[in-house]
Amino acid sequence: MRRRFCWLTLYELGAIAPRAAEGGAGFEITEVGRRLSRLPLDVRVGRIVLAGAKEGCLDEAAVLAAALSIADPRERPSERASMADAAHGAFRDATSDFMTLLNIFDAVVSRASGDEGGGGAGGGGGGGLFSWCRERYLSASRVREWLETWRQIMGVCEEVGLMREPGARAKAGESVAIHRAVLSGLIAGVCGREEVVGRGPVEYRSIRGQRAVIFPGSVLFGRTPRWIVAAELWLTSRLYARTVAAIEPEWIETVAPQLLNRQLSDAHFDAEYAEGAQARVFERLTLGGFAVSADGRGIVAGSGGLPVAPRREIALAAAGPEGAKRARALLLEEGLAMCRWAPAGLEALVENRRRMERAAGVAARLRRPEVLAGAGVRVERLEAVVPAEVCDGPGLERWVATGGAGPRGERLALPLESFLAPTVDGRGMEEILAGLGADYPSEVALVGPCAGQRVPVRYALEPGKAEDGVTVELGLEQLAGWPAGREQWLAPGMLPARVAAMIKGLAKPVRAGLEQAAGKVGLEGHAVAAALAEAVTFGQGRLGEALSEAAEVLLGVKVDAAAWPEAGLPEHLRMRMVVSDERGRTAYDGRDAGAMFKSLEGRIAQAARAAARKRFARQGVTGWDFGELPESVGGEEGMGGAGGPELYPAVVDRGESVELTLVSDRVRAAALSEHGVRRLVCLACKEELTHRITALGNWDEMTRQYQQIGPAGELADSVALLVCERVFLLGQPPVRNREQMEARLEEQWGRLGQATFEVAAAVAEFLEHRAFVAKRLSGGTPRMWINSIADIREQAAFLMPPGFLRHAGWRVAAQFPKYAKSMKTRLLNLREDGSGGETAALATVAPHWKRLTGWVARAAVAQRTETPDEAGAGGKGKAALPQGGSKKNVAVIAVDNALWAAQPGNLPPEVAAYRWAVEEFRVATFTPELVVAGGGGGGVTAKRLDELWSAVKPAS
């Protein structure tokens, strides 16, 4: 037993190793053993010294080796324990007991050198050192022994040729090297912390299975490092680890690799490994658990041991010759033959992956996994090409770079035939591949509003997974063009299997009748389904209706189209539809098309409208270059059979250009287009109109009066638009194409001059009346007029919002002088005492006016919330009239609502009719003399307003 223990100690120190010769038994001495044999020291102490020379800390290793060869020089009398602890604290290193010993030795050497240099008691061991040791509770005799042992060890090192490193001592940062040297000789003292920590001191387990705790006198007592090395395991009331230091488990692998038991598991090929594709394996390292065999002729590994690395991933090729061989096999099989590694730089491997994917696609379409050939043939082909030393991706790339795989790596290329079986059900693979595209199409053509678009189709053979079967991916807007019932047909090659499943799902009486009729014509089993599938025209209408018609024609059996089941079929025989919204989020993922269309109906229509607008929309258009303006867009068959959303083209005036867009309301589109076409006409004759307008005799006066509303350029533009409307558009058929516009320009060009004078005259009169009203209000008004002034301001806000002349048509703009003159007359007629002159008139007009403004407010909010700025328009501008000297007691006017109401197309025709009837009623009520003088408006009564309002729909 003692002999086996000695062998084990030498093995732990790396002095001996099992005999490597084939058939050999027993041990052989190692280089470390030969060097140890030259040192007349205990093998553990000698191993520390050897490791110290290797680590560059020979001096420190020799000091610690000497310290471990003698009794501890520190003394701790029980009656003066606290004083001894305080004295020893001056040497304490909080990280390691070994570093504490080095601190004591440093102090001793320093004191001994001082005694010698100062003529104290000779030899460094005189009375001065004795007194110094006594004060610090150190044994002077043991200190002298320590010094002497250290000198002897250093002498032995010099004799055998172990060299000192430059400098007497290692720096504090080199404590790692010192502890690695200590670990080399005290490897048997390694202990690992138990993972289960109970009450009391934390326990450590040694490599021999003993359980110990850190000695209370250690600097590490009360701390719980994961791994420690101890100079000794001392048994008193319990087993204590004395003179300890914390270590890292990685040091063990460097210092004593022979003591590590390696277990490999889960070898795999990692194509994405950062340092290059390679085979990887999980390694478990345990320390200890070794013993000398009973015959003393070898080392055997037992169970247990300390887990140095419970589970770490390493390169399989680094796990010895067998590991390298297995790594090569995985590279060839998984990396190359199965095409899991195909870097962009190796085109042959990329092409192999394409062939592999194509082969997988064939199997998925046919739903026959046996179509795929095994990897064995491909591996044999690669074995003959790839050199034996290549076992990972980087190695293969280096070999390819040398030209070993051919100019383009063609020696690594694998033909498609190597991925597929030669025949399936008696049919050759060439025949199968020839008809694959027709039987299993990769796209589905959309119809209706999405005609011309195609969506991809994927096939997968993954039973039990969501991807199994046929999957089509499309956007919400594309559902508007999905052919009705197309999901029921799957693919021509899958139709017989689907029909067979549908026959099986028929009610029993119906199925029995169908099978009985089929038997009379010699059809049985799957032949019935095949015959029906061949008789129908693929993709035409709904499958149930087509099958009912085919059953009646072929078999003379009437089957109700609703009897053919859809639910209950195998998942792979129902098309999976994955629908994404405009943000790429999944809106639906399932196989029930009916439920999908029902749940997404509103979103489909909204997305289809947005997509149609996007396709149709254009901005910055300055001339008619877009062909015929259609009456509507969309409305074709789609949405799984329902009609798609019908939209209406609109030409929207954007100032210096027009925008083409689509809106959901026909009347609104027509109103917007009237103004948009007017802008295009104006752009066509802009130069001529600008010259005529700026040449007007009263133009300067007009711009001066308009400057309170906007710039002169805005006024000139507004007048030009009104002129173009009156000359080229008013009372004539709508313009729908460029030819019509050019013809209209040529026919009516001569009327521009007269129309310019007439429009300018009306605008000038309006501006004159408005200027009077603005001046009168800006000077302040009596408080008694507050109700009348508030009504005038609100009327002006709705009549003259920012850009009002451009928004109004000529029929309305022609009445502006009358409306402005009515305001002016009201101000002239108001008496200074404000004694009820307009009380009755205000009470008469107010209900009708509030009815209008209330409707506008609700409609404006609803449109901004549901369809914000569908055709876009609006902006900020100056107030219609000045606020006067004080805003106190002035009613708040909803300028935004007024601006919204002035935009083309926002007011439905019945509301617009009511709105301008109210203006005429206001003139007739407040200034009846203008009705008599100018005509018009006198026929509008309260009863007539009620009749007009009855046609107005609630705002929503």
MARNUBA-929391 format. One record per residue (C-alpha): residue in one letter; x, y, z. Coordinates in steps of 0.02 Angstrom, whole numbers, plus 50000, padded with zeros to 5 digits. Each point is the difference from the previous one (the first is absolute). Layout:
N
AXYZ...
REM end
This chain:
956
M500005000050000R501385012150045R500894995949838R498425003849900F499815016450094C501775005049953W499674995849819L498415010550005T500935014850078L501314999449863Y498634998749869E499095015250073L501625010049992G500284994949819A501614990750043I499404983749926A498764995049866P499244983549943R501144991349878A499575005749824A500814985549906E498784988349917G499614985550113G501015008050140A499485000150181G500535009650153F500745017550000E501385009849919I500885015350068T499645016849919E501145014849970V499285008150157G500424984050095R501795000149936R500235018150055L499224996250170S501204985650025R501455012349996L499295010250144P500354993050175L498315006350057D498304993150042V499144997049833R498605012550037V501245013450053G501094996149851R498515001349883I499625017450068V501805005449967L499984993149822A498365008649964G500675016250076A501474999849878K498794997249855E498805013750059G501405012650027C499835000850189L501384988250059D500445010750152E498215000350064A499764981549965A501584995950098V499415010750148L498324991250003A500824983049975A501105003550151A498505005850102L499064984049960S501524989750056I499985006950178A498745003150136D499025016249990P501145013850073R498525009550073E499584997750186R498325002850082P500024997350189S498244997450063E500205013050138R500595013249875A499044994649846S499305017249961M501705008250012A500764986749887D498605002449874A500315018850000A501864997649974H499734987549859G498755011849919A501435010949940F500514986049880R498244995249948D499584999249814A498134999649980T500074989249844S501114985350045D500864991350146F501484996849886M500215018549963T499915003050189L501484988250022L500955009549867N499665016250094I500704992450161F501544994049907D500265017249921A499955007950173V501194986950073V501275002249859S499905018750015R500314999250189A501414987349984S500865010849868G499875015150114D500794990650144E501454994649891G500295017349927G499855008750169G501194988950094G498664991850102A500084982150064G500894990349868G499354990249856G498335008149994G499454989150140G500615010150151G499075007850140G499265013449888L499074987249894F499514990150155S499215015350080W499165004949839C499234982649980R499424999550181E499105016749980R499104993349848Y499594982950075L501134990749880S501094985450051A501805005749975S500624982149987R498754995749865V500375016249910R501864995449999E499524982649936W498945008049866L501435011149944E501214985649999T498824988549905W499705013549872R501895002449976Q500214981349977I498604999149871M500735014549903G501704991550008V499274984049930C499175009949861E501675007649953E500824982950000V498714992449881G499975015549889L498325007650046M500235018449964R499305014650097E498965012449907P500665018049997G499495008950159A499954992250171R498114999150016A498464999549891K498865015050002A498304999550082G499154998349831E500934983649973S499104991250141V499124989349869A501674992349948I500454997050183H498364991150034R500154989649842A501724994450060V499284995550171L498564990949916S501224989149901G500694992350160L498415000450105I498804993549869A499384987050124G499445014550110V498775006949872C498235001450070G498395005449918R498565008450089E498464989350024E498555007149900V498744996050138V500405011750142G499164996650166R500185008050169G501725002150076P501665002049908V500014997149813E500704982949961Y501264995649867R500284983049920S501764994349961I500514990049849R500034984550111G498195002650053Q500355007250174R498975014450066A500925014350086V499745018050055I501225014649994F501025001650160P499435014850108G501765007350002S500045001649810V499805016849915L498624991849894F498984994450151G498235006549983R500185001749811T499424987249874P501114999249846R499434986849877W501694991249994I501444999650125V501674991450019A500574995250176A501754995950062E499254986950116L498364992350053W500124999450190L498844988950100T499525005450177S498175001450050R499685000549813L501025000949841Y500755017349972A500845007149845R501525009850061T501105012549909V498825002749854A499825011149847A498635002549873I500374993049828E499184999649828P499464983149930E500825004349833W501714998950087I499694981750039E499844995949816T501715008149969V500894993450155A499334982250012P499104994949840Q500334981650039L498815001050149L498515005949898N498724987349946R499255005749832Q498274994749945L499375005249828S498185000949948D498835007449869A501215001849855H499255011349867F500495010649850D499885018850029A499945009349834E499835017050085Y501484998850119A500905016750009E501734993049967G499454989649852A498804985649970Q500554984750097A499434984850097R499705004150182V499774989150152F499525002750181E501374995250123R499844996350185L501605001050103T500124992650174L501515000350114G500454984650103G499134983550007F501634991549946A500854985550088V501434987949971S499404983049943A500034985650124D501534992649918G500885016850010R500354999849814G498845013749938I498815014350038V498134997249996A498655013549997G498644998150128S498335008750018G499765017050080G501325013549995L499855018850009P499145008049849V501295012249933A498965003549844P498254992650015R499565003149816R501015010249878E500035000149812I501644996649911A500594995849826L499794981449972A501634999549902A500935005550158A499424984550094G501404988749938P500214989549842E498304991750018G499205017150021A500845006449843K499394984849904R498235002650061A500115018749961R500474996149820A498544988049985L498795013350063L500745012949881L499744988649851E498304993550052E499105014850079G501015014649935L500244994749819A498874985249958M498495007450092C500485017649941R499895008150171W501565010249964A500085010049840P501065015850017A499765013149865G501804998449945L499814981649952E498805000449853A500014981049981L499314997950177V498725013849971E499414991049844N499944983750097R498845008250126R498875006049859R499894982349934M499654993650176E498595012650021R499304995449831A500024981750048A499145004050166G498705009949901V499664984849891A499714989250154A498885013250078R498935001749843L499824981249976R499874997350189R501174985349977P501545000650113E500704984749913V500335011249850L501545006650090A501574989549981G501054996150153A501605009450030G501094984449987V500355001349814R500445018350014V501144996750150E500944986649902R500235012049856L500685013450117E501124987750094A500924996649840V500295018549967V500325008750167P501734996750077A500044989750160E500745014250105V498555011849964C498784999350145D499205017350010G499405014649895P501575010850008G501054985049953L498904996549850E500095018249945R501904999550010W500014984349895V498855007849871A501105015549996T501484989149949G499034993949849G499694982650066A498145000749961G500245006449823P499965017749930R498235003250064G499874986250128E499104989049874R500684984250081L498855003750147A498475001849889L498614987250028P498784996549857L498135001250028E499854981349971S501004996750159F498645008450103L498534990549924A499504981949983P500124993949820T498194993949991V498395001950100D498524988549970G500784994049838R500185017649929G501705007049962M500555015750089E500205009449835E498174996849960I499465006150173L501045015849990A499345004049826G498205001550061L500375007450170G499755018249954A498294997149925D499394988350137Y500685010550143P500055018549949S501085011850103E498835015049978V498165004550002A499395013649882L498855013150078V498485007449913G498925015450008P500845015450074C501634990250018A500024992649825G501774997449940Q500674996550174R500574982850057V500284993650176P501244986250044V499494982550052R501074989250116Y499904981350025A500624991350157L500074982150059E499995002650188P498554990150076G499405007250164K500705017349967A499085015649945E501025000849838D499454982749940G499144999649831V499705015149889T500295017750062V499645016149909E500605016850067L499205016349950G499605017350062L498335006750059E499785010349842Q500314984649892L498544990650078A498865011449899G500664991049846W499974982250068P499014988849879A498394993750078G500254982350066R501784998549935E500614993750169Q498914984449980W500944994049846L501754999650078A501054994049851P499604988749852G501154986550066M499145000250170L498225000749934P499694981149993A500534998050182R498885014450053V498514993249903A500264983050080A499985008050172M498435009749955I499134984049943K500484991850163G499245014650095L498314999249912A498494994650100K499874981149998P498444998749890V500715012149874R501684991249997A499194983049981G498985005949852L501535007549918E501064984350025Q498594988849938A499845010249841A501884999949977G500054981050018K498804998149856V501225008749883G501514990550068L500705013250117E500514995350174G501015007750142H501145014249951A499554997849817V498365009150036A500915015250067A501254999649857A498594999549871L499075014550080A501605010250016E500394997149817A498255004949946V499985017250080T500865015649931F501315004950129G499705016450089Q498345004049917G498735005250132R499794990950163L500584982050015G498384993350075E498955006549856A501244993049873L500014982950083S498104999350005E499935003849815A501344986949962A499124986750107E498385002849905V500854999149830L501144985050034L498964989850122G498245006549983V499935004350185K499385016650064V500975006450149D499555016550079A501485012049985A499825004350186A500204981750046W501854999649956P500935002850163E501305013450029A500284998350186G500694983850068L501204997049856P501824996050042E500985015950031H501184997449854L498504999449883R499395017250052M500955015249940R500855010250135M499835018749972V501205012150086V499425018049984S501095014950048D499455017950028E500855015749937R501244999550146G500514982049969R499034993350148T499014983949981A498165003949983Y499464981949971D500834983150001G498864985249973R499094988549880D498195006350010A499815012249855G498185003650039A500395005250179M501495010049939F498995010449876K498635002750128S501185006050136L501065010849885E498675006949884G500145018050059R501904999850006I500104992049828A498955013849923Q501005013450089A501664992449946A499394997849822R499505018249993A501695005350066A500914989049874A498935006449857R500365018050051K501854996150009R500004992749824F498945013949927A500695014750098R501155012949922Q500595016650065G500735015449918V499014998049839T500035016449899G499254993949836W498754987149941D501184985449974F499004986150083G498814994549864E498124997950021L499325003450174P498954984450038E498305001150081S500534987550135V501364987850050G499734982850077G498344991550032E500544984449902E499754982350061G501134996550149M500044998150189G499624981549987G498505003149888A499345016750067G500225016149904G501575009950038P499915018050059E499535012549865L500995016350004Y499855015849899P501445009749921A500215018050054V501125013849933V500435010650153D500585018149986R501665002150091G500385017949948E501454999249877S499524982349947V498674986750022E499994983050084L499174984249936T499174989750135L498504988850035V498575003650119S498574989150058D498595012249957R499485003449820V499295017350035R501535005350097A501124993849860A499025010449874A500105015650107L501884998150025S500274996649816E499055015749948H501285010350094G501464989049947V499585001049815R499745018750021R501795001050066L500684990449850V499085011749881C500675015050095L501784993349989A499794998249812C499575018449980K500935007050150E501125012049905E498545007949905L498925001950155T501415007250106H500305013549870R498155004649987I499695000350187T501505010550049A499585012249860L498315004250077G499815018350040N499414997150179W501204985850037D501065009950123E498475005050098M499364982150002T501674993250067R500035013750133Q498284995150063Y500434981449991Q501615001350099Q499034998150163I499474982749938G501524993849906P501405004249877A499745007349828G500534983949916E498564990850086L498765012849935A500674998849821D499924981150008S498215000250065V499425011949865A500854989549866L499134984250063L498305008449999V500315006449824C500494982749937E498474992350079R498835012749922V500784998749828F500454981649979L498984989750122L498405008450062G498434992749922Q501004987749892P500284981050011P501404994550118V501724998149924R500614981850011N501574999749893R501375010749925E499215001149828Q498395007250073M500985013050099E501025005549850A498445001349893R499135010450134L501495011750012E500045002749813E498125003049986Q499795012150146W501675009250004G499255015749927R498855002750150L501455002550122G500065018949986Q498165003850035A499914986950137T501535007350087F499165017250011E498364992850065V500824989050133A501185013850055A498545012250014A499044988250115V501544996650108A500415018650010E498235004250058F500064986450131L501715006050064E499365017950011H498514995150108R501074988550105A501305013750029F498645011550068V499374986550119A501774995950059K500405018350032R498395002750095L500284984850111S501845003750032G499545016850079G498934992050133T498114998550013P498745004050136R499704986550126M498165000149959W500404992949826I500844984450070N498744987549931S499975007749827I501905001549991A500214981950055D498814994449863I500935010449868R501684993050054E499384982049994Q499215002949830A501655007249937A500994985450073F498964987549901L499895011149846M501825005349992P501154986750078P501814999449941G500074997349812F498115002349981L500105007449824R500954984849938H498824987750086A498405008449937G499334997349826W499455014549890R498164997350038V500355003150186A501375013049976A498825010449892Q498895002250154F501405005850115P499745018549961K498184998550056Y500484990850161A501355012750042K498855014649961S498694992350115M501285000350143K500415018149958T498175004949997R499674991650167L501405010150080L499325016249925N498254996050061L500484996150179R499525014150118E501175006450132D498854995150143G499824982549929S498184999850049G499494983449924G500175004349816E500534982349954T499274990250143A498594992649900A501094996649847L501334991350105A498684989050081T499344995549827V501674995449922A500884992250151P499094982950004H500374996649817W501805006050017K500344989950158R499274984749915L501285002049862T501525003650110G499564985650116W499934988049853V501675006549935A500834997950170R499434981950017A500454995549821A501725008150011V500444990450158A499364983749925Q501015002049840R501615004850091T499794984850113E499524986749872T500805005749836P501265013550044D500355011349851E499504987249869A500315012049857G501015012350102A499615018450010G500045013750127G501165011850083K500095014950115G499675017949953K499505017150064A498345003150085A498545004449885L499725016450093P501025009350133Q499554996650182G499875018450047G500695009350150S499494987050129K499654981449994K498955000850156N498254992949978V500414995049819A499304983049952V501254986149961I499934995249816A500484982649940V501165005649860D500584982149966N498214994449970A499715014949885L501554995649901W499474981849990A498285004749935A500795010749862Q501074985649932P499354992749836G499004984150024N499855000650189L498195005849999P498774988049916P498925008349864E498475000950113V501005008350140A500845012049878A498285004849932Y499395003350176R501595009650045W499825012749857A498125000950024V500355005650179E501135013849931E498595005949887F498774999050143R501195010450107V500085013649865A498114999949983T499755001050188F501295013350047T500085010549841P498394997249900E500385015649898L501434990749915V498814986449943V498895012749917A501485009249923G501034985249943G498744986249984G500214982250064G499814993650175G498245006050022G499304982849967V500924992150147T498884998650151A500094990950166K498834986949930R501134997549849L501504998050114D499084986550099E499614991049838L501835000549947W500564994050171S498844985149994A501104992949861V501585001450104K500674984150077P500715000350178A501855003750009S501064984450029
REM end
